[in-house]
Amino acid sequence: MIRLISLLSGIIFGLGLTISGMVNPQKVLGFLNIFDAWDPSLIFVMVGAIIIFAPLHFIFKKKSRPILAKNFISIENKNIDKKLLIGSSLFGVGWGLAGLCPGPAIASISFLNPSSLIFVLFMFVGFFIANRIEKNI
């Protein structure tokens, strides 16, 4: 049951990203480019997500456990450290250069766009390299 709900959630997420234009790098780059030909349309995507997420977050935050899991996952390390700053900087630079971040990049694979496929390939290479570096530190 958990796998089925995870699959359905992923499909809904991918459809939402596709319908909203988040899988189109040019649209995302137009949104991020506030100094030239800014395209503010993705603000509606963010506002829509907040409208749906905020009330549900407050409702489910008070529960003792999630509906389909044994417990909530909480992050222990809440410090802003060098690893966080480097990782978030690389994420932001990559997003700004390519117009894709991991979720939309994976959703865009269904279009068989060569640039999306290359992005996802190198994204996983980056995951592998980061994992190797972290193990050696």
The 8 nearest C-alpha neighbors of each residue, nearest first, counted from 0:
[[1, 3, 2, 4, 5, 67, 6, 7],
 [2, 0, 4, 3, 5, 67, 68, 6],
 [3, 1, 5, 0, 4, 6, 7, 8],
 [2, 4, 6, 0, 5, 1, 7, 8],
 [3, 5, 7, 1, 6, 2, 8, 0],
 [6, 4, 2, 8, 3, 7, 1, 9],
 [7, 5, 3, 9, 4, 8, 2, 10],
 [6, 8, 4, 10, 9, 5, 11, 3],
 [9, 7, 5, 11, 6, 10, 4, 12],
 [10, 8, 12, 6, 7, 11, 13, 5],
 [9, 11, 7, 13, 12, 8, 14, 6],
 [12, 10, 14, 8, 9, 13, 15, 7],
 [11, 13, 9, 15, 10, 14, 8, 16],
 [14, 12, 16, 10, 106, 15, 11, 9],
 [15, 13, 17, 11, 16, 12, 18, 10],
 [14, 16, 12, 18, 13, 17, 19, 11],
 [15, 17, 21, 13, 19, 14, 18, 22],
 [16, 18, 14, 20, 15, 19, 22, 21],
 [19, 17, 15, 20, 16, 14, 21, 13],
 [20, 18, 16, 17, 21, 15, 44, 41],
 [19, 21, 17, 23, 22, 18, 16, 26],
 [20, 22, 16, 23, 19, 103, 17, 27],
 [23, 21, 103, 20, 107, 17, 16, 24],
 [22, 24, 20, 21, 26, 25, 27, 98],
 [23, 25, 98, 27, 26, 99, 28, 22],
 [26, 24, 28, 27, 23, 29, 98, 30],
 [27, 25, 29, 23, 24, 28, 30, 20],
 [28, 26, 30, 24, 98, 29, 25, 21],
 [27, 29, 31, 25, 98, 30, 26, 32],
 [30, 28, 26, 38, 32, 27, 37, 31],
 [29, 31, 38, 27, 28, 32, 37, 39],
 [30, 32, 28, 29, 33, 27, 95, 37],
 [31, 33, 29, 37, 30, 34, 28, 35],
 [32, 34, 37, 31, 35, 30, 36, 29],
 [35, 33, 32, 37, 36, 31, 29, 30],
 [36, 34, 37, 33, 32, 29, 38, 31],
 [37, 35, 38, 29, 32, 34, 33, 30],
 [36, 38, 33, 29, 32, 30, 35, 39],
 [37, 39, 30, 29, 40, 36, 26, 41],
 [40, 38, 41, 30, 42, 37, 29, 43],
 [41, 39, 42, 38, 43, 30, 44, 26],
 [42, 40, 44, 43, 39, 45, 30, 19],
 [41, 43, 45, 40, 44, 39, 46, 30],
 [44, 42, 46, 41, 45, 40, 47, 39],
 [43, 45, 41, 47, 42, 46, 48, 19],
 [46, 44, 42, 48, 43, 47, 49, 41],
 [45, 47, 43, 49, 48, 44, 50, 42],
 [48, 46, 50, 44, 45, 49, 43, 51],
 [47, 49, 45, 51, 46, 50, 52, 44],
 [48, 50, 52, 46, 51, 47, 53, 45],
 [51, 49, 47, 48, 52, 53, 46, 54],
 [50, 52, 48, 49, 53, 47, 54, 55],
 [51, 53, 49, 55, 50, 54, 48, 56],
 [54, 52, 56, 55, 49, 50, 51, 57],
 [55, 53, 57, 56, 52, 58, 51, 50],
 [56, 54, 58, 52, 57, 53, 59, 51],
 [57, 55, 53, 59, 54, 58, 60, 52],
 [56, 58, 60, 54, 55, 59, 53, 61],
 [59, 57, 55, 56, 60, 61, 54, 62],
 [58, 60, 62, 61, 56, 57, 55, 65],
 [61, 59, 57, 62, 56, 58, 63, 55],
 [60, 62, 59, 58, 63, 57, 64, 56],
 [63, 61, 59, 64, 60, 65, 58, 66],
 [62, 64, 61, 65, 70, 60, 71, 59],
 [65, 63, 70, 62, 71, 69, 66, 68],
 [66, 64, 68, 67, 70, 71, 69, 62],
 [65, 67, 68, 64, 69, 62, 59, 70],
 [68, 66, 65, 1, 69, 64, 0, 70],
 [69, 67, 65, 70, 66, 64, 71, 1],
 [68, 70, 64, 65, 67, 71, 66, 72],
 [71, 69, 64, 68, 65, 72, 63, 67],
 [70, 72, 64, 65, 73, 69, 68, 63],
 [73, 71, 70, 74, 75, 65, 69, 68],
 [72, 74, 71, 75, 70, 76, 77, 60],
 [73, 75, 76, 72, 77, 71, 78, 79],
 [74, 76, 77, 73, 78, 72, 79, 71],
 [77, 75, 78, 74, 79, 73, 80, 83],
 [78, 76, 75, 79, 74, 80, 83, 73],
 [79, 77, 76, 80, 83, 75, 81, 82],
 [78, 80, 83, 77, 81, 84, 82, 76],
 [79, 81, 83, 82, 78, 84, 85, 77],
 [80, 82, 84, 83, 85, 79, 86, 78],
 [83, 81, 85, 80, 84, 86, 79, 87],
 [84, 82, 86, 80, 81, 85, 87, 79],
 [83, 85, 81, 87, 82, 86, 88, 80],
 [86, 84, 88, 82, 83, 87, 81, 89],
 [87, 85, 83, 89, 88, 84, 82, 90],
 [86, 88, 90, 84, 89, 85, 83, 91],
 [89, 87, 85, 91, 90, 86, 84, 92],
 [88, 90, 92, 86, 87, 91, 93, 85],
 [89, 91, 87, 93, 88, 92, 94, 86],
 [92, 90, 94, 88, 93, 89, 95, 87],
 [91, 93, 95, 89, 94, 90, 96, 88],
 [94, 92, 96, 90, 95, 91, 97, 89],
 [93, 95, 98, 91, 99, 97, 92, 100],
 [94, 96, 92, 93, 98, 97, 91, 28],
 [95, 97, 93, 94, 98, 92, 28, 99],
 [98, 96, 99, 94, 95, 93, 24, 28],
 [99, 97, 24, 94, 28, 27, 95, 96],
 [100, 98, 94, 97, 104, 24, 103, 101],
 [99, 101, 94, 104, 102, 103, 98, 93],
 [100, 102, 104, 103, 105, 99, 119, 122],
 [103, 101, 105, 104, 100, 106, 13, 99],
 [102, 104, 22, 106, 105, 101, 100, 107],
 [105, 103, 101, 107, 106, 102, 99, 100],
 [104, 106, 107, 108, 102, 103, 101, 119],
 [107, 105, 103, 13, 104, 108, 102, 109],
 [106, 108, 104, 109, 105, 22, 110, 103],
 [107, 109, 111, 110, 105, 106, 116, 115],
 [108, 110, 107, 111, 106, 112, 105, 116],
 [109, 111, 108, 112, 107, 106, 115, 113],
 [112, 110, 108, 109, 113, 116, 107, 115],
 [111, 113, 115, 110, 114, 116, 108, 107],
 [114, 112, 116, 115, 111, 117, 118, 108],
 [113, 115, 117, 116, 112, 118, 119, 111],
 [116, 114, 118, 112, 117, 113, 104, 119],
 [115, 117, 113, 119, 118, 114, 108, 120],
 [118, 116, 120, 114, 115, 119, 113, 121],
 [117, 119, 115, 121, 116, 120, 122, 114],
 [120, 118, 122, 116, 121, 117, 115, 123],
 [121, 119, 117, 123, 122, 118, 116, 124],
 [120, 122, 124, 118, 123, 119, 125, 117],
 [121, 123, 119, 125, 124, 120, 118, 126],
 [122, 124, 126, 125, 121, 120, 127, 119],
 [123, 125, 121, 127, 122, 126, 128, 120],
 [126, 124, 122, 128, 123, 127, 129, 121],
 [127, 125, 123, 129, 124, 128, 130, 122],
 [126, 128, 124, 130, 125, 129, 123, 131],
 [129, 127, 125, 131, 130, 126, 132, 124],
 [128, 130, 132, 126, 131, 127, 125, 133],
 [129, 131, 133, 127, 128, 132, 126, 134],
 [130, 132, 128, 134, 129, 133, 127, 135],
 [133, 131, 129, 135, 134, 130, 128, 136],
 [132, 134, 130, 136, 135, 131, 129, 128],
 [135, 133, 131, 132, 136, 130, 129, 128],
 [134, 136, 132, 133, 131, 130, 129, 128],
 [135, 133, 134, 132, 131, 130, 129, 82]]
